[in-house]
Amino acid sequence: MHATILPPGAEDALGHDIDHIAPPYGALRSHGRFGYSAINARPQYRWPNGARLAVYLGFNIEHFAFGEGLGAKLGPVCPEPDVLNYAWREYGNRVGAWRCLELFEQLGLPAGVLINTALYDHCPDLVAAFAARGDEIIGHGHTNARQQGTLAEAEELALLRHCRERIAAESGSAPTGWLSPWISESLLTPDLLKEAGYRYNLNWAHDDQPVRMNTRDGSLWSIPYPQELNDIPMIVARQMDSRDFAQMIVDNFDEMLAQSAAQPLVMGIALHPYLVGQPYRLRHLRAALEHLAAARDRGEIWFTTPGAICEHVDALEELRQAF
């Protein structure tokens, strides 16, 4: 790995003092969390049942402050209170998430459910319904109306600890994984996650396999989380039609299944109920997930959760030697 190069008096992400300036054409500043590794030059291993492709649903259930803060937009931004956009997002909690839950039940699909802890005050029955079916509950901040990366170190650590403790108290077990609201990290987020008791991070979309991240207190797993196979950037930002997004899921799956003959891979699908829970979008999502469920039934894949992926790779001797 190349050394991290920063301005005089600066520190890298792991707190190492840097006392020199990079030459104009030298190595660029790095995060120091992991080194470069080509996908075709890594240890071989398999997922449970001999599968080579692990697939999971990253189902984001979120809550937003009324009249303030951040939030995805369906229509033009209005002066607060922005009722149009707030109500559109709230449809996901009142209707869309319940329809998606029914679909997951019908197909027998587990989900990694990423929650804002404000949901325990707003609609606790919704979170309880997913926890009751054995889905993994994953930390996703207190609210999606605020970015995490702007917080001071003590505030960020307090947020991480609060979410872990609240989820443990309300849903019965402490989360092992984390996705930051808006994928917003500070330079210290991986360190603070490790110190707060989390075992994996979903923020980084840099690979198709789990990767160990360095922290100031040992390692933290980075589990692949998609920013392409994700309804927010595709449907909201790029205005992709729901039929095309569903076909994108199928195409991505078919290609990764073929690629997994050479390496074990992870495919996540990021979903938000105020988007895919809309009836016309749910119709197309249903067809895509049926395609994946059929492959599961044929024994071709491991349909799982991010936490189970973390558990599996953490126990592999092949990967202990690789990092």
N, C-alpha and C positions, 0 to 999 in steps of 0.2 A: 504493500500500500504506500502511496506517496505521502510525504509529510504534509500536514496542514500548514498553509502559509497565510498569515494575517498581518495587518499593520502593526507597527511597534507598540508594545504595551498591551496588545490584545490577547485574548485567550480563545482557544478553539472550543468546540461544543463539549469537550470533556474536561475543561478547566486547565488545560496545559498552557503555560506562558509561552508566548511567541514574541521574539525580540528582533526579528529581521523582516525586511520587505522582500517580497518575491521579485525576481528579475522579470522584465517585461514579457518574456516568452517562456517562463518557467512553469512549474506545476501550479494549477489553479487552486484556490481555496477549496477545502473539502470539509464535509461534516464530521469525518472521523468515526462514523458509526459502523461502517463496514467497507471492505475493499471491493474492487472490481472482480467479478467472477463470471465467466462465460457459461451460458446454460448448458452447452454441450461438453463441458469438462468437469462434471461434478459426480459425486458418488451416486450409485444406483441403489434404489430401494423401492418398496411397494407399499401401497396403502392396505388397510384391512381387506380381507377376502381376495388378495392378489391384484386388486385394481391398480391402475396406473394414473387414473384421473380422479381427483377429489373435487366434488362440486358442492357449493353451499349457497344458500340464500342469505343475503345481508338485508334484513327487513328493518327499515328505519322508521320508528314511530317517534314523532317529535311534537313539542309544544312550544308555542310562541307567545310572548307577551302581547297583549292587546294595546295598540296605540304607540308602540315603541320597538326599537331594535330591528334586527335583520330578519329576512325571510324570503323564500322564493316567490316570484311574482308571476301571476297569470296574465294580468293586464297592466296598463300604465300605472305607475306609482302615483298615488294620491296623497295629499296631506293627511297626516295622522289625525284621527284613526282611519287607517286604510281598510275599510270594511271589506271591499271586494277581495283583496288578496288574503286577509286574515281568515275570512269565512271559507275561501277555497281550500286553504291548508287545513282548516278545522274539519272539513268534510272527511279527510282521511281518518281522523280519530272517531268520528261519529258513525261513519258508514264504510269507507273504503277498507280500513284495517279488518273489520269484521268479515267483509266479503273475501278478503285475501285469506284470512284464517280458515274460512269454510273451504276454500280451494286447496290450501295446504293439507287440510284434514282429508279431503276427498282423495287426494293423490298420495297420502301418507308421507309427506315431505317434512323433515325437520327444518327449523329455521334458526338462524342466529339473529336475535331480535335486539336491535340497537335502540336504547331508550334514553330519553331525557328524564331525569328523576322528578321533574315538575309534573310528569304524568301521574305520579302517585297522589298528588293533590288534586289533579284535574279530572282524571278518568281512571282510577285504580282498577276497576273491573276489567279494562282492556288489557293492561299488563298482566293481571292475574290469569286471564284466559289463555294467554300464550305460555305463561309459566306452568299452568296446570297440565298442558299437553307435553311438557318436558322440553320445550324449546330453551336454547341457551339465551340468557339475558346478559347483554353486553353494555358496558358503560358508554354513554354518548353525551356526557355533560348534563347540566341541570336544565338548560333551555337552548334551543337553536336560535334564539334571538341575539346571542352574544358570542363573539369569537373568543377562543381560549388563549390564543397566542399573544394577546395584548396584556395578559395578567402578569403581575409581579410574581417572583418565585414562590413566596409564601402563600399568595392567593391561589396560584395554580395548584400547589400541593394540597391546599385545603379543599379545592374543588374535587380533585381526584379522590381524596379520602372520603369526602362527603358522599360522592356517588357510590363508592364501594360499600360504605356502611349502610346507606339508605336501601340499596338494592338487596343487601344481605338481610336487613331487617324486614323488608316488605315481601321479598320473593323467595327467601329461604336459603340462599347461598350467595356468597360474595362473587362478583364477576372477576374473571381472569383476563378479560380483554377490554380494549378501549378503542373507540373512534372519536376523534375530536370533532366538536361542532364545526362545520365548514372546513374540516381537515386543517384546522389552524393550530400550529405548534409554535412554541417558543424554542430557543436553542437548548433548553433544559428539559423539554417534555419527556424524552425517553428515560432520562435519569430519574425524573420525578415519578413516572409510571412504575419503574422498578422499585423505588423506595416506598411507594404507596401500596405495593403488594400485587400489582398486575404482572401477568406473565407474557402477554403479547400485545402488539400494537397493530392497528389496521390502517394507519394513516398513510403509509408509503405504498405507492403503486409502481414499484420499480422492477418487479420480477414476477415470474409464474411459479416460483417455489418459495417455501418459507426460508427466511434468512435470519441469522443471529445478528442482533445489533449490539454494539458495545455501549455500555453505560458506565458511570463512575462507581457502580456497585454491582458489577457482574453483567451478564448478558440478558437481553430481552428479545423474544421472537418477533419478527415482522412477518405477519401472515398476509399474503396477497389480497388486496381489496381493490375492486375495479373502479377506474375513473372513465373508462370507455363504455363498458357494459353496465351502465348506470343510468337510470331514467332521468336524473336531474340534468346532467350535461347534454344528454341526447334529446330528450323531449322538451325541456325548458329552454336550454341555451341554443340548441341546433334546430329546434322545432321539428323533430323527427316524428313522423306518423306512427301511431301505436302498432300498426301492422308491420311497419319496417323495423321497429324496435324488437318486436317478437321474433321476426326473421333474423335479426342480428343475434339474438340469444341462440337460436338454432344453428346459425352459421358458425358462430364462435365455438359452440359446443362440438359440432362435427369436426371442425379443424383441430381443436385441442385434443379431442379423442384420438385422432390420427397422429398428432405430434407426440402424444403420451406413450406411443410405442417405443420411443427413444429415451424419454426421461419421465419420471413421475412429475405431475403437474397439479396445480390448484386453479380452479375456475370459480370465481365468485360472481354473483349477480346482485347488484345493488338496486333495491326497490324502495319506493316511498308510497304509502297508501293513498295520499291525496292525488297521486298521479295514476299509478296502475290500478288503484281501486275504483276509478271511474268505469262505469259498466262497459263502454265500448273498448276501453283499453284492457280490461280484465278478460274480455272474450279472447283477445289475441294472446295475452299472457297465458291463459289456460292452455291454448294449443301448444305453446312453446314448452311449458312445464310438463305437459303430457308426453312430449317427445323425449324429454330428459328422464321422466319417470319410467318410460318404456326401456330405456337403456339401463337404468338401475335394475329393473326387473329381469333383464337378461344377464345381469352380473357384470356388466361392462364398466361400471363406475362405482365409486363410493360416494353416496349422497350423505352429507354430514353437516357439521357446524365448524366455525373457526376454532372454538375451544377444543374440539376433538382432534382437529388437525394439529394444534399446538401440542396436545398430550402425546400424539403419535410420534411426531418428529423429535420431541424432547427425550423420548425413550430409545431412539435409534442410535446404536453404537457407531454406525457409519457416519453419522453427522457429528458425533462427539469428536471424531478424529479430523473432521473437515474444517472446523472453525477454530 
